[in-house]
Amino acid sequence: YLSFNTFYSKEKGSFIETYLAVSGASAKFVKNKNGKFQASIEISLSFSQDSVVKFKDRYNLLSQELNDTANVNFNFLDQQRINLPNGTYTFKMGIVDNNNKKEPFEAENKVVLNYNDSSFAISDIQLSESFKKSENESITSKSGYEMVPYVNNFYPKDVNTLNFYAEIYNSDKALNAEPFLVKYFIESYSKKLPIAELSAFSKQ
């Protein structure tokens, strides 16, 4: 499962975060030098404009080590944070199991970055499996919180909470530093209207 979001930092500018969840049951586990079973996934990603590559990377994503593979019922996650100038990009990602050299999975998406220090804007919405106060800065932390991304595009019946994170930029300039309300809601797929019992407000 693959998803991505765009954000902005006054210190580093616009950036994109990629989130990848690999089903352990779909990967081949082999014994490593520690005598444990482990999966290894090769990931390649690139961002290009008019066929000119502006950023690319290739790396291996390793699963946790297991004593046996009788019950591999978990996902292992990867998150990357990439700074890019504002613009429209073609984002490509390739995934191949290093222990099972079948045809690689490939995905291609369009990404638009358009943030600055003066215009009012709202970041993309990051879905989160869980979050907690962070004690240290890390790739998965933002605004003092450590977040595990929710990468799946399906919410089963036993999940009854939708956690999300978003950032609002330059509200002080757009709203003259006055308090304001943020409305957040889930809308119906067919009518594109907010569902009353799935709507709320937050004063900021």
Secondary structure, 3 states (H helix, E strand, C coil): CEEEEEEEECCCEEEEEEEEEEEHHHCCCEECCCCCEECEEEEEEEEEECCEEEEEEEEEEECCCECCCCCCCCEEEEEEEEECCCEEEEEEEEEEECCCCCCCEEEEEEEEECCCCCCCEECCCEEEEEEEECCCCCCCEECCEEEEECCCCCCCCCCCCCEEECCEECHHHHCCCCCCEEEEEEECCCCCCEEEEEEEEEEC
